Amino acid sequence: MKIRLLSIMVAVTFAFLSNSIFADSIVATFTCKLNEGKKKEDVQAVNSKWLKYVNENVSKDITSSFGSAVIGNQDIFMFADTYPDLETWAKTQTLLDSEAASEMDDMFEEVSHCSENRLWKLEPTK
């Protein structure tokens, strides 16, 4: 069941991100669950704050998307954060590991728990 769920999540991620504007991009995906009493809108509000923070402090080329399951486990959701290159992803991680950004982790932990993450390099099929 976990392999099937992972396969569905990977397929959805690639289908969602296969647009040519994502060619040769780095995509970080996170599989998460809402904390009790929290709603999708709570997570999206925190993610919007995160995106604004990294856009202002690293690059305006970073995007983030919220994905909900169409088929399979409806209790989970995912984030897909897209970076123009590995260097931008690394700069973002350095920023997020700093003391100045520690409240970002706290905000996410208040609304959700993420159990898995992956870093993907997307390349167009020729």
C-alpha positions as CSV (number, residue, x, y, z in Angstrom):
1,M,0.0,0.0,0.0
2,K,2.8,2.4,0.9
3,I,4.5,1.7,-2.5
4,R,1.3,2.4,-4.4
5,L,0.7,5.6,-2.4
6,L,4.3,6.7,-3.1
7,S,3.9,5.9,-6.8
8,I,0.7,8.0,-6.9
9,M,2.4,10.9,-5.1
10,V,5.4,10.7,-7.5
11,A,3.1,10.6,-10.5
12,V,1.0,13.5,-9.3
13,T,4.2,15.5,-8.6
14,F,5.6,14.9,-12.1
15,A,2.3,15.5,-13.8
16,F,1.8,18.7,-11.9
17,L,5.3,20.0,-12.5
18,S,5.9,18.7,-16.1
19,N,5.1,22.1,-17.6
20,S,8.1,23.5,-19.5
21,I,8.6,26.4,-17.1
22,F,9.9,23.8,-14.6
23,A,12.5,22.4,-17.1
24,D,15.7,21.4,-15.3
25,S,14.3,22.6,-12.0
26,I,15.0,21.3,-8.5
27,V,11.8,20.3,-6.7
28,A,11.6,19.6,-3.0
29,T,8.5,17.6,-2.1
30,F,7.1,17.0,1.4
31,T,4.4,14.5,2.4
32,C,2.5,15.8,5.4
33,K,-0.6,15.4,7.6
34,L,-2.7,18.2,9.3
35,N,-2.4,18.4,13.0
36,E,-5.7,17.8,14.9
37,G,-8.0,20.7,14.6
38,K,-6.1,22.4,11.8
39,K,-7.4,23.0,8.3
40,K,-5.9,23.2,4.8
41,E,-6.2,27.0,5.0
42,D,-4.1,27.1,8.1
43,V,-1.3,25.2,6.3
44,Q,-1.6,27.4,3.2
45,A,-1.4,30.6,5.3
46,V,1.9,29.4,6.8
47,N,3.2,28.3,3.5
48,S,2.4,31.7,2.0
49,K,4.4,33.3,4.8
50,W,7.3,30.9,4.1
51,L,7.2,31.6,0.3
52,K,7.2,35.4,0.9
53,Y,10.2,35.0,3.2
54,V,12.3,33.0,0.8
55,N,11.2,35.1,-2.2
56,E,12.4,38.3,-0.3
57,N,15.6,36.8,1.1
58,V,16.8,34.3,-1.5
59,S,15.1,34.5,-4.9
60,K,11.8,35.5,-6.5
61,D,12.1,32.4,-8.7
62,I,11.2,30.0,-5.9
63,T,7.6,28.8,-6.1
64,S,5.5,26.5,-3.8
65,S,2.4,24.5,-4.3
66,F,0.0,22.6,-2.1
67,G,-1.2,19.2,-3.4
68,S,-4.1,17.2,-2.1
69,A,-4.8,13.6,-2.9
70,V,-7.3,12.9,-5.6
71,I,-7.0,9.2,-5.3
72,G,-5.7,7.3,-2.2
73,N,-5.1,8.5,1.3
74,Q,-7.1,11.7,1.7
75,D,-5.5,12.4,5.1
76,I,-2.2,13.5,3.6
77,F,-1.2,16.4,1.5
78,M,2.1,17.6,0.0
79,F,4.1,20.6,-0.7
80,A,6.2,21.0,-3.9
81,D,8.7,23.8,-3.7
82,T,10.4,24.6,-7.0
83,Y,13.8,26.2,-7.3
84,P,15.5,27.3,-10.5
85,D,18.7,25.4,-9.7
86,L,20.5,23.5,-6.9
87,E,22.5,26.6,-5.8
88,T,19.2,28.4,-5.1
89,W,17.9,25.4,-3.1
90,A,21.2,25.3,-1.1
91,K,21.0,29.1,-0.3
92,T,17.4,28.6,0.9
93,Q,18.4,25.7,3.2
94,T,21.2,27.8,4.6
95,L,18.7,30.6,5.3
96,L,16.2,28.3,6.8
97,D,18.8,26.7,9.1
98,S,19.7,30.1,10.5
99,E,18.4,31.4,13.9
100,A,16.5,34.1,12.1
101,A,14.3,31.6,10.3
102,S,13.7,29.2,13.3
103,E,10.1,30.5,13.7
104,M,9.3,29.2,10.2
105,D,9.7,25.6,11.5
106,D,7.6,26.4,14.6
107,M,4.8,27.8,12.4
108,F,4.7,24.6,10.2
109,E,4.9,22.3,13.3
110,E,1.9,24.0,14.8
111,V,-0.3,23.1,11.8
112,S,1.2,19.9,10.3
113,H,3.6,17.0,10.6
114,C,5.7,16.1,7.6
115,S,6.9,12.5,7.5
116,E,8.7,12.3,4.2
117,N,10.6,14.6,1.8
118,R,12.5,14.2,-1.4
119,L,14.6,16.4,-3.6
120,W,14.1,15.9,-7.3
121,K,15.8,17.2,-10.4
122,L,13.3,17.5,-13.2
123,E,14.5,17.3,-16.8
124,P,12.3,17.6,-19.9
125,T,11.9,14.5,-22.0
126,K,13.2,14.9,-25.5
